[in-house]
Amino acid sequence: MKRIVVFLRDSRTLTFVVCLVVTLFLWTPMKLSKNLLRELSVPVVITNLPADKVLIPSPENNYMKLLAEGNGFALLKAYSQNPVLHIDFQDLQPIDTHSYCLTKNGKDKLNNSYLSNFRIRTVVNDTLQLNLSPKHTKRVPVQVQLNVEYAKEYQLTELRIEPDSVTVSGSKAVIDTLRAITFTYHQRRIAKENFRKDYPLKNTPLLHYNTHKVAMQAFVDKVSEQLLRVPVQVINAPAGSQIKVFPNEITLLCTGDLELLKTLTPNDVSVTANVAEASGDNRIPLRLTTKAKRVKISFFNETTVDFLIRKE
């Protein structure tokens, strides 16, 4: 350490160091401002694939070797930013099953074009390995799992997901394993009001979606309860017979916002007994359907009915 201090205290040494720094400072811009020819390996992205095909990503990216001309600044920028070369599939011709090369038209497009401020003089190596597979599409449901705690006397009365399903395209091996698109919603504070969230859907090399966003909206209400008497409708009775069910009217438990419950009528709910589902002990399970929103409706007591058949 003492030797270094003594060395720097020498006026001749200090003068040399200063001159060296100034020289480098002046020489570097001059050198970088001159045009240079360099061979670059640039990663390739294929665009405009056939509509019925999907490109299976390989473990290693495809590269093209280019002879590029540009000043030192442009080439340094190219090395630091890793530019990508976009090649139109129409500018490729097959060599064998998975090998493709540039057509003459494709080479002409690249020659003397620019990429990240340097000019492409010629293509040194234009062979690419592309694994194309037939494209498969599938309609997949969208699910949102809620991790939410609700305040006392409040509950989730409706969950809207738009769209509730999406069309996904990709290779058969990937599509066959996809059962649903699932998102998770976390909320730390206790919920007593509506909440919503948008989830982005981003295409990947393996999967493409027909939409870019899924919107979730949850409705939370301070709930009340009321009972509703609804008649049982018999369906699929055998021809030439009459079906009588016992009871012919059942009680439903309705839970939701008080103002919404006040407007609820038996016409908003359908309870059916399908004779085709009758069991051997002369009982038919009941099915409940409703178009009422933000109200939960469930069976209060009976979930099946007895029946008698009378031939006409």
Secondary structure, 3 states (H helix, E strand, C coil): CHHHHHHHHCHHHHHHHHHHHHHHHHHHHHHHCCEEEEEEEEEEEEECCCCCEEEECCCCCCEEEEEEEEEHHHHHHHHHHCCCEEEEHHHEEECCCCEEEECHHHHHHHCCCEECCEEEEEEEECEEECEEEECEEEEEEEEEEEECCECCCEEEEEEEEECCEEEEEECHHHHCCCCCEEEEEECCCCECCCEEEEEECCCCCCEEECCCEEEEEEEEEEEEEEEEEEEEEEECCCCCEEEEEECCEEEEEEEEEHHHHHCCCHHHEEEEEEHHHCCCCCEEEEEEEECCCCEEEEECCCCEEEEEEEEC
